[in-house]
């Protein structure tokens, strides 16, 4: 496991998956998966279907479509893990 991933999985809810770390968040009726890729220094956001949407699939979400409180929380987790928070703002 790479050092940034190891540090990030110490934060609440994060888990390692190969070269990435992932966490799931729920807020109101929205569900998101957030992935951090250490080698490329990128954060990806995915809208995750709810339990009511059995046929739905996860879909990528652009930064401007992600609620600011969630983005702030991700930056806080990155900072606590010693990862430059600017990676959260990088576009693909």
C-alpha distances in whole Angstrom, upper triangle without the diagonal:
4,7,9,6,6,10,11,10,13,15,18,17,14,11,8,9,7,7,9,10,13,16,20,23,27,30,33,33,30,27,24,20,18,15,13,12,10,11,15,15,17,17,19,22,23,26,26,29,31,32,35,34,33,33,31,28,25,27,25,27,28,27,31,31,28,30,29,29,25,24,25,23,20,21,21,18,16,19,18,14,16,15,18,20,22,19,20,24,23,25,24
4,6,5,6,9,10,11,13,15,18,18,14,13,10,11,9,7,9,10,14,17,21,23,27,30,33,34,30,27,24,20,18,15,12,10,7,9,12,12,14,16,18,21,23,26,26,30,31,33,36,35,35,35,32,29,26,26,24,26,26,25,29,29,27,29,28,27,24,23,24,22,19,19,20,16,14,16,16,12,13,12,15,17,19,16,18,21,20,22,22
4,5,5,6,9,10,11,14,17,17,14,13,11,13,12,10,11,11,15,17,21,23,27,30,33,34,31,28,24,21,18,16,13,12,9,11,14,13,15,16,19,22,24,27,28,31,33,34,37,36,36,37,34,31,28,28,26,27,27,26,29,30,27,28,27,26,24,22,22,20,18,17,17,15,12,14,13,9,10,10,13,16,18,16,18,21,20,23,23
4,5,5,6,9,10,11,15,15,12,12,10,13,12,10,9,9,12,15,18,20,24,26,30,31,28,25,21,18,15,13,9,9,6,9,12,10,12,13,16,18,21,24,25,28,30,32,35,34,34,34,32,28,25,25,23,23,23,22,25,26,23,24,23,23,20,18,19,17,14,14,14,11,9,11,11,7,7,7,10,12,14,12,14,17,17,20,20
4,5,5,6,9,10,13,13,9,8,7,9,9,8,7,6,9,12,16,18,22,25,28,29,26,22,19,16,13,11,8,8,7,10,12,11,12,12,15,17,19,22,22,26,27,29,32,31,31,31,29,26,23,23,21,22,23,22,25,25,22,24,23,22,19,18,19,17,14,14,15,12,10,13,12,9,10,9,13,14,16,14,15,18,18,20,20
4,6,5,7,10,13,13,10,9,8,11,11,10,10,9,12,14,17,20,23,26,30,31,28,24,22,18,16,14,12,12,10,13,16,14,16,16,18,20,22,25,25,28,29,30,34,33,33,34,31,28,25,26,25,25,26,25,28,28,25,26,25,24,21,21,21,18,16,16,16,13,12,14,12,9,11,11,15,16,19,17,18,21,21,24,23
4,6,6,8,11,12,10,10,10,13,14,13,12,10,12,14,17,19,23,25,29,30,27,24,21,19,16,14,12,13,11,14,16,14,16,15,18,20,22,25,25,28,29,31,34,34,34,35,32,29,26,27,25,25,26,24,27,27,24,25,23,22,19,19,18,16,14,14,13,10,9,10,8,5,7,9,12,14,17,15,16,20,20,23,23
4,5,6,9,10,7,8,8,12,13,12,10,7,9,10,14,15,19,21,25,26,23,20,17,15,12,11,9,11,10,14,15,13,13,12,15,16,18,21,21,25,26,27,31,30,30,31,29,26,23,23,21,22,22,20,24,24,20,21,20,19,16,15,15,13,10,11,11,7,7,9,8,5,8,8,12,12,15,13,13,17,18,20,21
4,5,7,7,5,5,6,10,12,12,10,7,8,9,13,15,18,21,25,26,23,20,17,14,13,11,11,12,12,16,17,16,16,14,16,17,19,21,21,24,24,26,29,29,29,30,28,25,22,23,22,23,24,22,26,25,22,22,22,20,17,17,17,14,12,14,13,9,10,13,11,8,12,12,16,16,19,17,16,20,21,23,23
4,7,8,7,8,10,14,16,16,14,11,12,12,15,16,20,22,26,27,24,22,19,17,15,15,14,16,15,19,20,18,19,17,19,20,22,24,23,26,27,28,31,31,31,33,30,28,25,26,25,25,26,24,27,27,23,23,23,20,18,18,18,15,13,15,13,9,11,12,9,8,11,13,16,16,20,18,18,22,23,25,26
4,6,6,9,11,15,17,17,14,10,11,10,12,13,16,19,22,24,21,19,17,15,13,13,13,16,15,19,20,17,18,15,17,17,19,21,21,24,24,26,29,29,30,31,29,26,23,24,23,23,24,22,24,24,20,20,19,17,15,15,14,11,10,12,10,6,9,10,8,7,11,12,15,15,18,17,16,19,21,24,24
4,6,9,12,15,18,19,16,12,11,9,10,11,14,16,19,21,19,17,15,14,13,14,14,17,18,22,23,20,19,17,18,17,19,20,19,22,21,23,26,27,27,29,27,25,22,23,23,22,24,22,24,23,20,19,19,16,14,15,15,11,11,13,11,8,11,13,11,11,15,15,18,17,20,19,17,21,23,25,26
4,7,10,13,16,17,14,10,8,6,7,9,12,15,18,19,17,14,13,11,11,12,13,16,17,21,22,20,18,16,16,15,16,17,16,19,18,20,23,23,24,25,23,21,19,21,20,20,22,21,23,22,18,18,19,16,13,15,15,12,11,14,13,10,13,15,14,13,17,17,19,18,21,19,17,21,23,24,24
4,7,10,13,13,10,6,5,5,8,10,14,17,20,21,18,15,13,10,9,9,10,13,14,17,18,16,15,13,14,14,15,17,16,19,20,21,25,24,24,26,23,21,18,20,19,19,21,20,23,22,18,19,19,17,14,15,15,12,10,13,13,9,11,14,12,11,15,14,17,16,19,17,15,19,20,22,22
4,7,10,11,9,5,5,7,10,13,16,20,23,23,20,17,15,12,11,10,10,12,13,16,18,17,16,14,15,15,16,18,17,20,21,22,25,25,24,26,23,21,18,20,19,20,22,22,25,24,21,22,22,21,17,18,19,16,14,16,16,13,13,16,15,13,16,16,19,18,21,18,17,21,22,23,22
4,6,8,6,4,6,9,12,16,19,23,26,26,23,19,17,13,12,10,10,10,11,14,16,15,15,14,15,16,17,19,19,22,23,24,27,27,26,27,25,22,19,21,20,21,23,22,26,25,22,24,24,23,20,19,21,18,15,17,18,14,14,17,16,13,16,15,18,19,21,18,18,21,21,22,21
4,6,5,6,7,10,13,17,20,23,27,26,23,19,17,13,12,9,10,10,11,13,15,15,15,14,14,15,16,18,18,20,22,23,27,25,24,25,23,19,17,19,18,20,22,22,26,25,22,24,25,25,21,21,23,20,17,19,20,17,16,20,19,16,19,17,20,20,22,19,18,22,21,22,20
4,5,8,10,14,17,20,24,27,30,29,26,23,20,16,15,11,11,9,10,11,13,14,15,15,15,18,18,21,21,24,26,27,30,28,27,27,25,22,20,21,20,22,24,24,28,27,25,27,28,27,24,23,25,23,19,21,22,19,18,21,21,17,19,18,20,21,22,19,19,22,21,22,20
4,7,10,14,17,20,24,27,30,30,26,23,20,16,14,10,9,6,6,7,10,11,11,12,13,16,17,21,21,24,26,28,31,29,29,28,26,23,20,20,19,21,22,22,25,25,23,26,26,26,22,21,23,21,18,19,20,17,16,19,19,16,17,15,17,18,19,15,17,19,18,19,17
4,7,10,14,17,20,23,26,26,23,19,16,12,10,7,5,4,6,8,10,10,10,9,10,13,14,18,18,21,23,25,28,26,26,26,24,20,17,18,16,18,19,19,22,22,20,22,22,22,19,18,19,18,14,16,18,14,13,16,17,14,16,13,16,16,17,14,14,17,16,17,16
4,7,11,14,17,20,24,24,20,17,14,10,8,6,5,7,8,11,12,11,11,10,11,12,13,16,16,20,21,23,26,25,25,26,23,20,17,18,16,17,19,18,22,21,18,20,20,20,16,16,17,15,12,14,15,11,11,14,14,12,14,12,15,15,17,14,13,17,17,18,17
4,7,10,14,17,20,20,17,13,10,7,6,4,6,9,11,14,15,14,12,10,9,10,11,13,13,16,18,19,23,22,22,22,20,17,14,15,14,15,17,17,20,19,16,18,18,17,14,14,16,14,11,14,15,12,12,16,15,14,16,15,17,16,18,15,13,17,17,18,17
4,7,10,13,17,17,14,11,8,6,5,7,9,12,14,18,18,16,14,11,11,10,11,12,12,15,16,18,21,20,21,22,19,17,14,15,15,15,17,16,19,18,15,15,16,15,11,12,14,11,9,13,13,11,12,15,15,14,17,16,18,16,18,16,14,17,18,19,19
4,7,10,14,13,11,7,6,4,6,9,12,15,18,21,21,19,17,13,12,10,9,10,9,12,12,14,17,17,18,19,16,15,12,14,14,14,17,16,18,16,13,14,16,14,11,13,15,12,11,15,15,13,15,18,18,17,20,19,21,19,21,18,16,19,20,20,20
4,7,10,11,8,6,5,6,8,11,14,18,20,23,23,21,18,14,13,10,10,10,9,12,12,14,17,17,18,20,17,16,13,15,15,14,16,15,17,15,11,11,13,11,8,11,13,10,10,14,14,13,15,18,18,18,21,20,21,19,21,19,16,18,20,21,21
4,7,7,6,4,6,9,11,15,18,21,24,27,26,24,21,17,16,13,12,10,9,11,10,12,14,15,17,19,16,16,14,15,16,15,17,17,18,15,12,11,14,12,9,13,15,12,13,17,17,16,19,21,21,22,25,23,24,22,23,22,19,21,23,23,24
4,6,5,6,9,12,13,17,20,23,26,29,28,26,23,19,18,14,14,12,12,13,11,14,15,16,19,21,18,18,16,17,17,15,17,17,17,14,11,9,12,10,9,13,14,12,14,17,17,17,20,22,22,23,26,25,25,22,24,23,19,21,23,24,25
4,6,8,11,15,17,21,23,27,30,33,31,29,26,22,21,17,16,13,13,13,11,13,14,15,18,20,18,19,17,18,19,17,19,19,18,15,13,11,14,13,12,16,17,16,18,21,21,21,24,26,26,27,30,28,29,26,27,26,23,24,26,26,27
4,7,10,14,17,20,23,27,30,32,31,29,26,22,20,16,14,11,11,10,8,10,10,11,15,17,14,16,15,16,17,16,18,18,18,15,13,12,16,15,14,17,19,18,19,22,23,23,25,27,28,29,31,30,30,27,28,27,23,24,26,26,26
4,7,10,13,17,20,23,26,29,27,25,22,18,16,12,11,8,8,8,8,11,12,12,15,16,13,14,12,12,13,12,15,15,15,12,10,10,13,13,11,14,16,15,16,19,20,20,22,24,25,26,28,26,27,24,25,23,20,21,23,22,23
4,7,10,14,17,20,23,26,25,23,20,16,14,10,8,6,5,7,7,10,12,12,14,15,12,12,10,11,12,11,15,15,16,13,11,11,14,13,11,13,16,14,14,18,19,18,20,23,23,23,26,24,25,22,23,22,18,20,22,21,21
4,6,10,13,16,20,22,21,19,16,12,10,7,5,5,5,8,10,13,15,14,16,16,13,12,9,9,9,9,12,12,14,11,9,10,13,12,9,11,14,13,12,15,17,16,17,20,21,20,23,21,22,19,20,18,15,17,18,18,18
4,7,10,13,16,19,18,17,14,10,8,6,5,7,6,10,12,14,17,16,17,17,14,12,8,10,9,10,13,13,16,13,11,13,15,14,11,12,15,13,11,15,16,14,15,19,19,18,21,19,20,18,19,16,14,16,17,17,17
4,7,10,13,16,15,13,10,7,6,5,6,9,10,14,16,18,21,19,20,21,17,15,11,11,10,10,12,11,14,13,10,12,14,13,10,10,12,11,8,11,13,11,12,15,16,15,18,15,16,14,15,13,10,13,14,14,14
4,7,10,12,12,10,8,6,5,7,8,12,12,16,18,21,23,22,22,22,19,16,13,13,11,12,13,13,16,16,13,16,16,16,13,12,15,13,10,12,14,12,11,15,16,14,16,14,15,14,15,12,10,13,13,14,13
4,6,9,9,7,6,4,7,9,12,15,16,20,22,24,27,26,26,26,23,20,16,16,13,14,15,14,18,18,15,17,17,17,14,13,14,13,10,11,13,11,9,13,14,12,13,10,12,11,12,9,9,12,11,13,12
4,6,6,6,5,6,8,12,14,18,19,22,25,27,30,28,28,27,25,21,18,17,15,16,16,16,20,20,18,21,21,21,18,16,18,17,13,14,16,14,12,15,16,14,14,11,13,13,13,10,11,13,12,13,12
4,6,5,7,9,12,15,17,21,22,26,28,30,33,31,31,31,28,25,21,21,18,20,20,19,22,23,21,23,23,23,20,18,19,18,14,15,17,14,11,14,15,12,12,9,11,13,13,10,12,15,13,15,14
4,6,8,11,13,17,19,23,24,28,30,32,35,33,33,32,30,26,23,22,20,21,21,20,24,25,23,26,25,26,23,21,22,22,18,18,20,18,15,17,19,15,15,12,13,15,15,11,14,16,14,15,14
4,6,9,11,15,18,21,23,27,29,32,34,32,32,31,28,25,22,20,17,18,18,17,21,22,21,23,23,24,21,19,20,21,17,16,19,18,15,17,19,16,16,12,13,14,13,9,12,13,10,12,10
4,7,10,14,17,20,22,26,28,31,33,32,32,32,28,25,21,20,17,17,17,15,19,20,19,21,20,21,18,16,17,17,14,13,16,14,11,13,16,13,13,9,9,10,9,6,8,10,8,11,10
4,7,10,13,17,19,23,25,28,30,28,29,28,25,22,18,17,13,14,13,12,16,17,15,18,17,19,16,13,15,16,12,12,15,14,11,14,17,15,15,11,11,10,9,6,7,8,7,8,8
4,7,10,14,16,19,22,25,27,25,26,26,22,19,16,14,11,11,11,10,13,14,12,15,14,15,12,10,13,13,9,10,13,12,10,13,16,14,15,11,11,10,10,7,5,8,8,9,9
4,7,10,12,16,19,22,24,22,23,22,19,16,12,10,7,8,9,9,12,12,11,14,14,16,12,11,14,14,11,13,16,14,13,17,19,17,18,15,15,13,13,10,8,10,10,9,9
4,7,9,13,16,19,21,19,20,20,16,14,10,8,6,5,7,8,11,9,8,11,12,13,10,9,13,13,10,13,16,15,14,18,19,19,20,17,17,15,15,13,10,11,12,11,11
4,6,10,12,16,17,15,16,16,12,10,6,5,4,5,9,10,13,10,9,12,15,15,12,12,16,15,13,16,19,17,18,21,22,21,23,21,21,19,19,16,14,15,15,14,13
4,7,9,13,14,12,14,14,10,8,5,5,6,6,10,12,13,10,9,11,15,15,12,13,17,16,15,18,20,19,20,23,24,24,26,24,24,21,22,19,16,18,18,17,17
4,6,9,11,10,11,11,8,7,5,7,9,10,14,15,17,13,12,14,17,17,14,16,19,18,17,20,22,20,21,25,25,25,27,25,26,24,24,22,19,21,21,20,19
4,7,8,6,7,8,5,6,6,9,12,12,16,18,19,15,15,16,20,20,17,19,22,21,20,24,25,24,25,28,29,28,31,29,30,27,28,26,23,24,25,23,23
4,5,5,7,10,8,10,10,12,15,15,19,20,21,17,16,17,20,20,17,20,23,21,21,25,26,24,26,29,29,29,32,30,31,29,30,28,25,26,27,26,26
4,5,6,9,9,11,12,15,18,19,23,24,25,21,20,21,24,23,21,23,26,24,24,27,28,27,29,32,31,31,34,33,34,32,33,31,28,30,31,29,29
4,6,9,9,12,14,16,19,20,23,25,25,21,21,21,25,24,22,25,28,26,26,30,31,29,31,34,34,34,37,36,37,34,35,33,30,31,32,31,30
4,6,5,9,11,13,17,17,21,23,24,20,20,21,24,24,22,24,27,26,26,29,30,29,31,34,34,34,37,35,35,33,34,31,28,30,30,29,28
4,6,8,11,14,18,19,23,25,26,22,22,24,27,27,24,26,29,28,27,31,32,30,32,35,35,35,37,35,37,34,35,33,30,31,32,30,29
4,7,10,13,16,18,22,25,25,22,22,24,28,28,25,27,30,29,28,31,33,31,32,36,36,35,38,36,37,35,35,32,30,31,31,29,27
4,7,9,13,15,18,21,22,18,19,21,24,25,22,23,27,26,25,28,30,28,29,33,33,32,35,33,33,31,31,29,26,27,27,25,24
4,6,10,12,16,19,20,17,17,20,23,24,21,22,25,24,22,26,28,26,27,30,31,30,32,30,30,28,28,26,23,25,24,22,21
4,7,9,13,16,17,14,14,17,20,20,17,18,22,21,19,22,24,23,23,27,27,26,29,26,27,25,25,22,20,21,21,19,18
4,6,10,13,14,12,12,15,18,20,17,17,21,20,18,21,24,23,23,26,27,27,28,25,26,23,23,20,18,19,18,16,15
4,7,10,12,10,10,14,16,18,15,15,18,18,16,18,21,20,20,23,25,24,26,22,22,20,19,17,15,15,15,12,11
4,6,8,6,7,11,13,15,13,12,16,16,15,17,20,19,19,22,24,24,25,22,21,19,18,16,13,13,13,11,11
4,6,5,7,11,12,15,13,12,15,17,15,16,19,20,19,21,24,24,24,21,20,17,16,14,12,11,11,9,9
4,5,5,9,9,12,11,8,12,14,12,13,16,17,16,18,21,21,22,19,17,14,13,12,9,8,9,8,10
4,6,8,9,12,12,10,13,15,14,15,18,19,19,21,24,24,25,22,20,17,15,15,12,10,12,11,13
4,7,9,12,11,10,14,15,15,16,19,20,20,22,24,25,26,23,22,19,18,17,14,13,14,13,14
4,6,9,7,7,10,12,11,13,15,16,17,19,21,22,23,20,19,16,16,15,12,12,14,13,15
4,6,6,7,9,10,11,13,15,16,17,19,20,22,23,21,20,17,17,17,13,13,16,16,18
4,5,5,6,9,10,10,12,14,15,16,18,20,21,19,18,14,15,15,12,12,15,16,18
4,6,5,6,9,10,10,12,14,15,16,18,20,19,18,15,16,17,13,14,17,19,21
4,5,5,6,9,10,11,12,14,15,17,19,17,17,13,15,15,11,13,16,17,19
4,5,5,6,9,10,11,12,14,15,17,15,14,10,11,11,8,9,12,14,16
4,5,5,6,9,10,10,12,14,15,14,13,10,12,12,9,11,14,16,19
4,5,5,6,9,10,11,12,14,13,14,11,13,14,11,13,16,18,20
4,5,5,6,9,10,11,12,11,11,9,11,10,8,11,13,15,17
4,5,5,6,9,10,10,9,9,5,8,9,7,9,12,15,17
4,5,5,6,9,10,10,10,8,11,12,10,13,16,19,21
4,5,5,6,9,9,10,9,12,12,11,14,16,19,20
4,5,5,6,5,7,6,9,9,8,12,14,17,18
4,5,5,5,6,6,10,10,10,13,15,19,21
4,5,8,10,10,13,14,14,17,19,22,23
4,6,9,10,13,13,13,16,18,21,22
4,7,9,12,12,13,16,17,20,22
4,6,9,8,10,13,13,17,18
4,5,6,8,10,11,15,17
4,5,6,8,10,13,16
4,5,5,7,10,13
4,5,5,9,11
4,6,8,11
4,6,10
4,7
4
